[in-house]
Amino acid sequence: MKLFYIPHAGGSATSMYKWSNGLEPSIEPVPIELAGRGLRYSEKSYSGFKEALEDIFEIFKAKIGSDDYILAGHSMGSTLAYELYYKIVSNGLKEPVHIFFSGSKPPRTRHEYEKIHMCDDDVFLKEVVKFGGFSDEMIHIKKFRKLFIPLLKADYYLLEDYEFIARKDKIKCSISVMYGRDDLSFEEVKGWEDLASSCSYEAFEGGHFYIEKNAGKFTSYINRTVREALNNGTI
């Protein structure tokens, strides 16, 4: 069983390796690296959401093989995973058996994003710090600012460029929605259930990057969810 993972804004696919060691041997981690980071650092950032989605789809097609698979994404990665599902369906490819959406409101609420990628660097970084992951000290380091501000602004632009399209057909496979209690409330995430035929929720202690502090519980939940689905014959 392959687990395709799409990271958060500003994040690298290598972040998956911080928690994927806890996955059961039957689950193969397959991180999807986005342009402009990690091994693709030298590549130009995407010009918009559609370009990013197309690139992710091409990576997915090259790695899917014949195995059953699962999609997963955190924060920005959740929106990309949601749209990737419909890209897969529209191209007649084998559909996922489950999707994990983490740290994100339902994609239909993305219009709430302000155009913060257009703010000056100091104002922009103050907004980014609110999500955690970066300290006040880090954002004043010149090297950090030079490396990450362009990447982060490019990713925030992707979210601001995204346009939600209501689909007649819901996601056919079951989905799981995970979030940090200090980041989102159940009221903010419960709309995911309107987008899929079967939806479950799991709250973890922590903020937007709850995975880093709860890697063991996070992977245990994934393992348990996959195991139960296999036992129930839904996978």
C-alpha positions in Angstrom: 0.0 0.0 0.0 1.6 3.3 -1.1 1.0 6.5 0.9 1.5 9.6 -1.3 2.1 12.6 0.9 2.0 16.3 -0.2 3.6 18.8 2.3 2.6 22.1 3.7 3.4 25.6 2.4 7.1 26.1 2.5 7.7 22.5 3.4 9.7 19.8 1.7 8.7 16.2 1.1 11.5 15.2 3.4 9.3 16.3 6.3 7.5 12.9 5.8 10.6 11.1 7.0 10.2 12.6 10.4 7.2 10.5 11.1 7.0 7.8 8.4 9.3 5.4 10.3 6.3 4.7 12.5 4.2 3.4 9.6 3.5 -0.3 9.4 5.7 -2.2 6.9 2.7 -2.8 4.6 2.5 1.0 4.1 5.2 2.4 1.7 5.8 6.2 2.2 6.0 8.1 -1.1 6.7 11.8 -0.5 5.8 14.2 -3.4 8.5 16.9 -3.7 7.2 20.2 -5.0 9.3 22.5 -7.2 11.7 24.9 -5.5 12.6 22.8 -2.4 14.5 19.7 -1.4 16.0 17.9 -4.3 14.1 20.3 -6.6 15.5 23.4 -5.0 17.0 24.8 -8.2 13.6 24.6 -10.0 11.4 27.7 -10.4 8.4 28.0 -8.2 5.0 27.4 -9.7 3.2 30.3 -11.5 -0.2 29.3 -10.1 -2.3 26.5 -8.5 -3.1 24.8 -11.8 0.6 24.4 -12.7 1.4 23.0 -9.3 -1.5 20.5 -9.6 -0.4 19.4 -13.0 3.2 18.8 -11.8 2.0 16.8 -8.8 -0.2 14.7 -11.1 2.7 13.9 -13.4 4.8 12.8 -10.4 2.0 10.7 -9.1 1.5 9.0 -12.5 5.1 8.0 -12.6 5.0 6.4 -9.2 1.6 4.9 -8.9 2.3 1.5 -10.3 -0.4 -1.2 -9.9 -0.6 -1.2 -6.1 -3.5 0.2 -4.0 -2.6 3.6 -2.6 -3.6 6.3 -0.2 -3.3 10.1 -0.6 -2.4 12.4 2.2 -1.6 16.1 2.6 -1.0 18.6 5.3 -2.3 22.2 5.2 -1.7 23.4 1.7 -1.0 19.8 0.8 -4.6 18.9 1.8 -6.0 21.3 -0.9 -3.6 19.9 -3.4 -4.5 16.3 -2.4 -8.2 17.2 -2.8 -7.8 18.5 -6.3 -5.4 15.6 -7.2 -8.2 13.2 -6.4 -10.4 14.8 -9.0 -7.5 15.0 -11.5 -7.0 11.3 -11.1 -10.8 10.6 -11.5 -11.1 12.8 -14.6 -8.1 10.9 -16.2 -9.6 7.5 -15.6 -6.8 6.3 -13.4 -7.1 4.0 -10.4 -8.6 5.9 -7.5 -7.2 6.0 -3.9 -8.6 3.7 -1.3 -8.4 6.4 1.4 -7.4 10.1 1.8 -5.9 11.7 4.9 -6.5 15.5 5.1 -4.5 17.2 7.8 -4.3 20.7 9.3 -6.8 22.3 6.9 -10.3 23.7 6.6 -12.4 22.4 3.8 -11.1 23.8 0.4 -14.3 25.7 -0.2 -13.2 28.1 2.6 -9.9 29.0 0.9 -11.4 32.3 -0.3 -10.9 33.5 3.3 -7.2 33.9 2.5 -6.1 37.5 2.2 -3.5 38.4 -0.4 -0.7 38.3 2.2 1.9 37.2 -0.4 1.8 40.8 -1.6 2.7 42.2 1.9 6.1 43.5 2.7 8.4 40.9 4.2 8.1 41.8 7.8 4.3 41.9 7.7 4.2 38.6 5.8 6.5 36.8 8.2 4.4 38.0 11.2 1.4 36.2 9.6 3.5 33.1 9.0 4.8 32.9 12.5 1.2 32.7 13.8 1.0 29.2 12.4 4.1 28.1 14.3 7.0 26.2 12.8 9.2 29.4 12.7 10.3 31.4 15.7 10.5 35.2 16.0 14.3 34.7 16.2 14.4 32.7 12.9 12.6 35.3 10.8 15.3 37.9 11.6 18.1 35.7 10.3 19.2 37.1 6.9 20.0 33.6 5.5 16.5 32.4 6.5 14.8 35.4 5.0 16.7 35.0 1.7 16.0 31.3 1.4 12.4 31.0 2.6 10.5 34.2 2.0 10.4 33.7 -1.8 9.3 30.1 -1.4 6.7 30.9 1.3 5.2 33.7 -0.7 5.1 31.5 -3.8 3.2 28.9 -1.8 0.8 31.4 -0.2 0.1 32.7 -3.7 -0.9 29.1 -4.7 -3.6 29.1 -2.1 -4.7 32.6 -3.0 -4.9 31.6 -6.6 -6.9 28.5 -5.9 -10.6 28.5 -6.9 -12.9 25.9 -5.4 -15.3 24.2 -7.8 -18.3 22.4 -6.3 -18.5 18.9 -7.7 -21.7 16.9 -8.2 -19.9 13.7 -7.3 -18.4 13.5 -3.8 -15.1 11.7 -3.1 -16.0 8.0 -3.3 -13.4 6.6 -0.9 -13.4 7.2 2.8 -11.5 10.2 4.2 -9.9 11.1 7.5 -9.6 14.7 8.7 -6.8 15.4 11.3 -6.1 18.6 13.1 -4.4 20.2 16.1 -6.8 21.5 18.8 -4.8 24.7 19.2 -5.0 25.4 15.4 -8.5 24.6 14.3 -11.8 23.8 15.9 -14.2 21.0 15.0 -16.6 23.6 13.7 -13.9 24.8 11.2 -13.1 21.4 9.8 -16.5 19.6 9.9 -17.4 20.8 6.4 -15.1 18.1 5.0 -17.9 15.6 5.6 -19.9 17.3 2.9 -17.3 16.5 0.3 -17.0 12.7 0.8 -19.2 9.7 1.1 -17.5 8.7 4.4 -15.6 10.9 6.8 -14.0 10.5 10.2 -12.2 13.1 12.4 -9.3 13.0 14.7 -8.0 15.8 16.9 -4.5 15.9 18.3 -2.8 18.1 21.0 -0.9 21.0 19.5 -1.1 23.7 16.9 -0.7 23.8 13.1 2.4 21.6 13.1 1.0 19.1 15.6 2.6 16.3 13.6 6.1 17.2 14.8 5.2 16.8 18.5 2.8 13.9 18.0 4.5 11.9 15.3 3.9 8.6 17.1 0.2 9.2 17.7 -0.2 10.5 14.1 1.3 7.4 12.5 -0.6 5.2 14.9 -3.8 6.8 13.8 -2.9 6.2 10.1 -1.9 2.6 10.9 -5.1 1.9 12.8 -7.3 3.5 10.1 -5.7 1.5 7.3 -5.9 -1.7 9.4 -9.5 -1.2 10.2 -10.4 -0.5 6.6 -8.6 -3.7 5.5 -10.4 -5.7 8.1 -13.7 -4.3 7.1 -13.1 -5.0 3.5 -13.3 -1.4 2.4 -9.7 -1.5 1.1 
